Amino acid sequence: MTDLGKSTVGETLEDVLEGLGEREEVYGEALKRVIAWQIETARKGAGLSKSEIANRLGTSRSQVDRILDPTNVAVSLASLERAARAVGKRLRIEIVDP
């Protein structure tokens, strides 16, 4: 386990995060940030307002804001999939070798 008082020279960021027990949390948040950014970019590219997305999803504008909040990792995959479809995209999730 990495101790913050010890030198981490030569370690990767992944090693440091693993040592601190924060790797999965950081990966989850980074993944959510990327997905939220992609949906937001697609929304703007399609010229859609958040209110229009809310109407397409049959939900509130505040719910759309929660889906697009890059720090909110509590959004379900189903909500992300519906939001992606609302902007004309499809959510694809893969499991790959490390």
N, CA, C and O atoms as a DFTB+ gen file, in Angstrom:
392 C
 N C O
     1  1       0.837      -1.173       0.000
     2  2       0.000       0.000       0.000
     3  2       0.885       1.240       0.000
     4  3       1.901       1.272       0.695
     5  1       0.523       2.238      -0.752
     6  2       1.312       3.449      -0.843
     7  2       1.075       4.319       0.380
     8  3      -0.065       4.580       0.762
     9  1       2.170       4.766       0.989
    10  2       2.104       5.698       2.101
    11  2       2.448       7.071       1.558
    12  3       3.464       7.234       0.882
    13  1       1.618       8.059       1.843
    14  2       1.853       9.390       1.296
    15  2       3.196       9.956       1.715
    16  3       3.725      10.833       1.032
    17  1       3.766       9.483       2.814
    18  2       5.060       9.966       3.268
    19  2       6.221       9.354       2.503
    20  3       7.337       9.867       2.568
    21  1       5.982       8.276       1.785
    22  2       7.029       7.599       1.026
    23  2       7.083       8.134      -0.387
    24  3       6.098       8.663      -0.902
    25  1       8.230       7.993      -1.006
    26  2       8.395       8.417      -2.393
    27  2       7.587       7.506      -3.298
    28  3       7.568       6.288      -3.124
    29  1       6.922       8.117      -4.266
    30  2       6.146       7.349      -5.237
    31  2       6.775       7.465      -6.621
    32  3       6.125       7.198      -7.632
    33  1       8.043       7.865      -6.659
    34  2       8.745       7.996      -7.931
    35  2       8.769       6.644      -8.622
    36  3       9.114       5.632      -8.012
    37  1       8.409       6.631      -9.869
    38  2       8.392       5.399     -10.649
    39  2       7.049       4.696     -10.639
    40  3       6.811       3.796     -11.444
    41  1       6.167       5.098      -9.733
    42  2       4.839       4.505      -9.703
    43  2       3.924       5.232     -10.679
    44  3       4.085       6.427     -10.927
    45  1       2.978       4.509     -11.221
    46  2       1.982       5.135     -12.085
    47  2       0.888       5.728     -11.206
    48  3       0.761       5.391     -10.029
    49  1       0.110       6.610     -11.799
    50  2      -1.024       7.168     -11.071
    51  2      -1.947       6.041     -10.621
    52  3      -2.493       6.074      -9.518
    53  1      -2.112       5.057     -11.476
    54  2      -2.952       3.906     -11.137
    55  2      -2.420       3.196      -9.890
    56  3      -3.201       2.797      -9.025
    57  1      -1.099       3.036      -9.793
    58  2      -0.494       2.401      -8.615
    59  2      -0.771       3.208      -7.352
    60  3      -1.127       2.649      -6.315
    61  1      -0.605       4.523      -7.444
    62  2      -0.828       5.395      -6.291
    63  2      -2.281       5.328      -5.844
    64  3      -2.565       5.191      -4.654
    65  1      -3.210       5.426      -6.808
    66  2      -4.625       5.360      -6.468
    67  2      -4.990       4.019      -5.856
    68  3      -5.773       3.956      -4.908
    69  1      -4.431       2.960      -6.390
    70  2      -4.678       1.620      -5.845
    71  2      -4.174       1.547      -4.418
    72  3      -4.856       1.015      -3.542
    73  1      -2.975       2.082      -4.180
    74  2      -2.395       2.086      -2.840
    75  2      -3.218       2.871      -1.842
    76  3      -3.273       2.524      -0.662
    77  1      -3.848       3.912      -2.304
    78  2      -4.694       4.729      -1.437
    79  2      -6.109       4.170      -1.308
    80  3      -6.913       4.679      -0.527
    81  1      -6.410       3.128      -2.070
    82  2      -7.746       2.539      -2.038
    83  2      -8.786       3.389      -2.741
    84  3      -9.975       3.286      -2.439
    85  1      -8.359       4.229      -3.675
    86  2      -9.271       5.148      -4.353
    87  2      -9.393       4.897      -5.850
    88  3     -10.064       5.657      -6.548
    89  1      -8.765       3.860      -6.347
    90  2      -8.740       3.618      -7.790
    91  2     -10.139       3.494      -8.392
    92  3     -10.451       4.161      -9.379
    93  1     -10.973       2.654      -7.809
    94  2     -12.307       2.406      -8.374
    95  2     -13.173       3.662      -8.330
    96  3     -13.910       3.947      -9.274
    97  1     -13.080       4.413      -7.225
    98  2     -13.862       5.648      -7.107
    99  2     -13.446       6.657      -8.178
   100  3     -14.296       7.282      -8.813
   101  1     -12.144       6.812      -8.375
   102  2     -11.644       7.756      -9.372
   103  2     -12.030       7.304     -10.771
   104  3     -12.430       8.125     -11.596
   105  1     -11.917       6.017     -11.050
   106  2     -12.294       5.500     -12.369
   107  2     -13.784       5.717     -12.628
   108  3     -14.176       6.118     -13.724
   109  1     -14.610       5.451     -11.618
   110  2     -16.048       5.635     -11.774
   111  2     -16.407       7.078     -12.069
   112  3     -17.229       7.356     -12.943
   113  1     -15.788       8.000     -11.336
   114  2     -16.076       9.408     -11.567
   115  2     -15.556       9.862     -12.927
   116  3     -16.218      10.634     -13.620
   117  1     -14.375       9.386     -13.309
   118  2     -13.823       9.762     -14.619
   119  2     -14.720       9.256     -15.742
   120  3     -14.965       9.974     -16.711
   121  1     -15.204       8.039     -15.618
   122  2     -16.092       7.477     -16.624
   123  2     -17.372       8.288     -16.731
   124  3     -17.825       8.580     -17.838
   125  1     -17.967       8.658     -15.596
   126  2     -19.189       9.455     -15.600
   127  2     -18.938      10.816     -16.224
   128  3     -19.784      11.319     -16.963
   129  1     -17.786      11.423     -15.939
   130  2     -17.454      12.721     -16.533
   131  2     -17.403      12.628     -18.054
   132  3     -17.916      13.502     -18.752
   133  1     -16.792      11.580     -18.558
   134  2     -16.677      11.406     -20.007
   135  2     -18.052      11.212     -20.640
   136  3     -18.362      11.835     -21.655
   137  1     -18.871      10.356     -20.048
   138  2     -20.203      10.100     -20.599
   139  2     -21.053      11.367     -20.556
   140  3     -21.726      11.691     -21.535
   141  1     -21.030      12.089     -19.434
   142  2     -21.805      13.330     -19.324
   143  2     -21.344      14.337     -20.367
   144  3     -22.162      15.005     -20.998
   145  1     -20.033      14.443     -20.547
   146  2     -19.472      15.369     -21.544
   147  2     -19.915      14.990     -22.951
   148  3     -20.270      15.862     -23.745
   149  1     -19.897      13.693     -23.268
   150  2     -20.303      13.238     -24.601
   151  2     -21.781      13.521     -24.856
   152  3     -22.147      13.966     -25.944
   153  1     -22.625      13.270     -23.873
   154  2     -24.058      13.537     -24.038
   155  2     -24.295      15.036     -24.185
   156  3     -25.080      15.460     -25.033
   157  1     -23.624      15.837     -23.368
   158  2     -23.779      17.292     -23.439
   159  2     -23.291      17.826     -24.790
   160  3     -23.929      18.704     -25.371
   161  1     -22.183      17.310     -25.286
   162  2     -21.657      17.719     -26.588
   163  2     -22.639      17.357     -27.703
   164  3     -22.877      18.157     -28.608
   165  1     -23.205      16.160     -27.637
   166  2     -24.181      15.725     -28.634
   167  2     -25.446      16.580     -28.558
   168  3     -26.037      16.916     -29.584
   169  1     -25.861      16.932     -27.329
   170  2     -27.047      17.775     -27.148
   171  2     -26.844      19.125     -27.816
   172  3     -27.701      19.596     -28.563
   173  1     -25.708      19.738     -27.540
   174  2     -25.413      21.046     -28.135
   175  2     -25.272      20.935     -29.649
   176  3     -25.746      21.799     -30.387
   177  1     -24.623      19.876     -30.108
   178  2     -24.452      19.664     -31.550
   179  2     -25.772      19.501     -32.279
   180  3     -25.907      19.887     -33.440
   181  1     -26.746      18.924     -31.586
   182  2     -28.068      18.730     -32.181
   183  2     -28.950      19.964     -32.004
   184  3     -30.080      20.001     -32.490
   185  1     -28.428      20.971     -31.308
   186  2     -29.195      22.187     -31.093
   187  2     -30.382      22.004     -30.165
   188  3     -31.400      22.682     -30.310
   189  1     -30.255      21.088     -29.211
   190  2     -31.353      20.795     -28.287
   191  2     -31.124      21.469     -26.942
   192  3     -30.005      21.489     -26.429
   193  1     -32.183      22.016     -26.381
   194  2     -32.093      22.583     -25.036
   195  2     -32.259      21.456     -24.012
   196  3     -32.713      20.361     -24.343
   197  1     -31.891      21.741     -22.792
   198  2     -32.092      20.757     -21.728
   199  2     -33.583      20.498     -21.521
   200  3     -33.984      19.381     -21.194
   201  1     -34.396      21.529     -21.713
   202  2     -35.850      21.347     -21.586
   203  2     -36.380      20.401     -22.657
   204  3     -37.260      19.585     -22.385
   205  1     -35.846      20.510     -23.876
   206  2     -36.260      19.589     -24.943
   207  2     -35.852      18.157     -24.613
   208  3     -36.610      17.220     -24.863
   209  1     -34.669      17.988     -24.056
   210  2     -34.226      16.651     -23.650
   211  2     -35.158      16.122     -22.554
   212  3     -35.562      14.960     -22.589
   213  1     -35.495      16.967     -21.592
   214  2     -36.410      16.556     -20.522
   215  2     -37.748      16.095     -21.100
   216  3     -38.295      15.081     -20.666
   217  1     -38.273      16.833     -22.076
   218  2     -39.527      16.434     -22.713
   219  2     -39.388      15.085     -23.403
   220  3     -40.279      14.242     -23.302
   221  1     -38.286      14.876     -24.099
   222  2     -38.054      13.591     -24.785
   223  2     -37.962      12.436     -23.792
   224  3     -38.373      11.313     -24.083
   225  1     -37.416      12.731     -22.618
   226  2     -37.263      11.693     -21.602
   227  2     -38.493      11.551     -20.714
   228  3     -38.598      10.600     -19.939
   229  1     -39.414      12.489     -20.827
   230  2     -40.598      12.463     -19.967
   231  2     -40.244      12.726     -18.514
   232  3     -40.806      12.114     -17.606
   233  1     -39.302      13.648     -18.302
   234  2     -38.837      13.945     -16.959
   235  2     -38.656      15.450     -16.796
   236  3     -39.032      16.224     -17.677
   237  1     -38.091      15.854     -15.691
   238  2     -37.901      17.276     -15.409
   239  2     -36.533      17.768     -15.882
   240  3     -35.609      16.985     -16.101
   241  1     -36.437      19.055     -16.028
   242  2     -35.159      19.671     -16.392
   243  2     -34.120      19.415     -15.302
   244  3     -32.946      19.202     -15.603
   245  1     -34.547      19.434     -14.035
   246  2     -33.598      19.182     -12.943
   247  2     -33.051      17.755     -13.000
   248  3     -31.902      17.523     -12.623
   249  1     -33.854      16.801     -13.463
   250  2     -33.360      15.428     -13.628
   251  2     -32.328      15.376     -14.746
   252  3     -31.329      14.667     -14.625
   253  1     -32.548      16.106     -15.825
   254  2     -31.563      16.182     -16.912
   255  2     -30.265      16.781     -16.379
   256  3     -29.178      16.312     -16.716
   257  1     -30.375      17.814     -15.551
   258  2     -29.178      18.403     -14.948
   259  2     -28.415      17.377     -14.114
   260  3     -27.184      17.354     -14.135
   261  1     -29.140      16.525     -13.377
   262  2     -28.481      15.477     -12.583
   263  2     -27.781      14.466     -13.495
   264  3     -26.668      14.030     -13.202
   265  1     -28.431      14.094     -14.595
   266  2     -27.826      13.144     -15.527
   267  2     -26.552      13.730     -16.126
   268  3     -25.558      13.024     -16.293
   269  1     -26.582      15.018     -16.447
   270  2     -25.440      15.666     -17.084
   271  2     -24.390      16.170     -16.100
   272  3     -23.337      16.653     -16.515
   273  1     -24.664      16.063     -14.804
   274  2     -23.700      16.493     -13.794
   275  2     -22.535      15.512     -13.783
   276  3     -22.713      14.351     -13.415
   277  1     -21.340      15.959     -14.182
   278  2     -20.213      15.035     -14.284
   279  2     -19.760      14.448     -12.956
   280  3     -19.060      13.436     -12.944
   281  1     -20.136      15.051     -11.848
   282  2     -19.722      14.526     -10.545
   283  2     -20.754      13.603      -9.914
   284  3     -20.477      12.988      -8.884
   285  1     -21.936      13.493     -10.508
   286  2     -22.985      12.639      -9.958
   287  2     -22.829      11.225     -10.514
   288  3     -23.284      10.926     -11.618
   289  1     -22.184      10.368      -9.738
   290  2     -21.956       8.992     -10.190
   291  2     -23.108       8.062      -9.830
   292  3     -23.047       6.863     -10.101
   293  1     -24.160       8.609      -9.220
   294  2     -25.298       7.796      -8.804
   295  2     -26.363       7.683      -9.893
   296  3     -27.469       7.218      -9.619
   297  1     -26.057       8.092     -11.098
   298  2     -27.007       8.009     -12.204
   299  2     -26.983       6.588     -12.761
   300  3     -25.912       6.017     -12.970
   301  1     -28.152       6.023     -12.999
   302  2     -28.223       4.642     -13.476
   303  2     -27.805       4.531     -14.947
   304  3     -27.865       5.502     -15.701
   305  1     -27.388       3.348     -15.325
   306  2     -27.057       3.095     -16.731
   307  2     -28.283       3.288     -17.612
   308  3     -28.170       3.761     -18.743
   309  1     -29.446       2.926     -17.100
   310  2     -30.683       3.097     -17.869
   311  2     -30.926       4.577     -18.162
   312  3     -31.321       4.930     -19.274
   313  1     -30.693       5.446     -17.174
   314  2     -30.868       6.886     -17.389
   315  2     -29.865       7.420     -18.404
   316  3     -30.215       8.241     -19.251
   317  1     -28.626       6.959     -18.323
   318  2     -27.606       7.395     -19.278
   319  2     -27.951       6.921     -20.687
   320  3     -27.755       7.656     -21.656
   321  1     -28.459       5.707     -20.803
   322  2     -28.856       5.171     -22.111
   323  2     -30.006       5.989     -22.695
   324  3     -29.982       6.341     -23.874
   325  1     -31.001       6.289     -21.883
   326  2     -32.140       7.080     -22.362
   327  2     -31.690       8.475     -22.784
   328  3     -32.156       8.997     -23.796
   329  1     -30.788       9.080     -22.016
   330  2     -30.287      10.417     -22.355
   331  2     -29.499      10.375     -23.658
   332  3     -29.621      11.274     -24.491
   333  1     -28.695       9.335     -23.835
   334  2     -27.930       9.204     -25.080
   335  2     -28.871       9.078     -26.272
   336  3     -28.646       9.700     -27.310
   337  1     -29.901       8.291     -26.130
   338  2     -30.872       8.135     -27.222
   339  2     -31.626       9.434     -27.496
   340  3     -31.972       9.723     -28.642
   341  1     -31.879      10.212     -26.454
   342  2     -32.595      11.473     -26.617
   343  2     -31.807      12.480     -27.456
   344  3     -32.386      13.391     -28.048
   345  1     -30.485      12.309     -27.502
   346  2     -29.650      13.201     -28.319
   347  2     -29.184      12.506     -29.600
   348  3     -28.282      12.986     -30.287
   349  1     -29.815      11.368     -29.911
   350  2     -29.508      10.673     -31.158
   351  2     -28.287       9.786     -31.112
   352  3     -27.712       9.467     -32.153
   353  1     -27.881       9.382     -29.919
   354  2     -26.712       8.517     -29.753
   355  2     -27.110       7.233     -29.063
   356  3     -28.256       7.058     -28.647
   357  1     -26.143       6.337     -28.949
   358  2     -26.364       5.066     -28.258
   359  2     -25.234       4.876     -27.258
   360  3     -24.071       5.108     -27.588
   361  1     -25.558       4.460     -26.053
   362  2     -24.560       4.191     -25.026
   363  2     -23.990       2.803     -25.255
   364  3     -24.738       1.836     -25.402
   365  1     -22.674       2.701     -25.286
   366  2     -22.030       1.398     -25.460
   367  2     -21.055       1.201     -24.307
   368  3     -20.205       2.050     -24.041
   369  1     -21.192       0.080     -23.639
   370  2     -20.323      -0.258     -22.517
   371  2     -19.611      -1.548     -22.848
   372  3     -20.226      -2.510     -23.309
   373  1     -18.318      -1.566     -22.611
   374  2     -17.514      -2.742     -22.916
   375  2     -16.715      -3.182     -21.696
   376  3     -16.350      -2.371     -20.846
   377  1     -16.461      -4.445     -21.632
   378  2     -15.530      -4.963     -20.634
   379  2     -14.301      -5.408     -21.421
   380  3     -14.386      -6.231     -22.333
   381  1     -13.164      -4.844     -21.044
   382  2     -11.924      -5.130     -21.764
   383  2     -10.851      -5.598     -20.800
   384  3     -10.949      -5.378     -19.593
   385  1      -9.844      -6.235     -21.328
   386  2      -8.702      -6.645     -20.511
   387  2      -7.949      -5.387     -20.073
   388  3      -7.854      -4.416     -20.824
   389  1      -7.423      -5.416     -18.864
   390  2      -6.665      -4.251     -18.365
   391  2      -5.383      -4.024     -19.151
   392  3      -4.637      -3.089     -18.858
